[in-house]
Amino acid sequence: MEIMIVLGLVVSAIILFATERLPVDIVALILMATMLLSGIITPAEAIGGFSNPATVTVGAMFVLSAGLYRTGAVNAVGGALARLGRKSSWLALGA
């Protein structure tokens, strides 16, 4: 029975990630809470991933990318690369 629940959650996650109806982080937390409440994972397993350095790094990258996007830094760099690409595609590839 647990395998069917997990399979259903994986399919649901893929659909929600693809449609972007909810933010990715919210979907991940909902899935974790669902597995915790259904007894598939223990509370220690549920919060154990947050102590992993890779998890913290990915979370920090989400925060950093959101900050760069909201400040307009991503648009500025993209515009600079587009101008450089109009002059020389080789320069744009090297940048």
Sequence and secondary structure as in RCSB ss.txt:
>XXXX:A:sequence
MEIMIVLGLVVSAIILFATERLPVDIVALILMATMLLSGIITPAEAIGGFSNPATVTVGAMFVLSAGLYRTGAVN
AVGGALARLGRKSSWLALGA
>XXXX:A:secstr
 HHHHHHHHHHHHHHHHHHTSS HHHHHHHHHHHHHHHTSS HHHHHHGGGSHHHHHHHHHHHHHHHHHHHTHHH
HHHHHHHHHHHH HHHHHH 
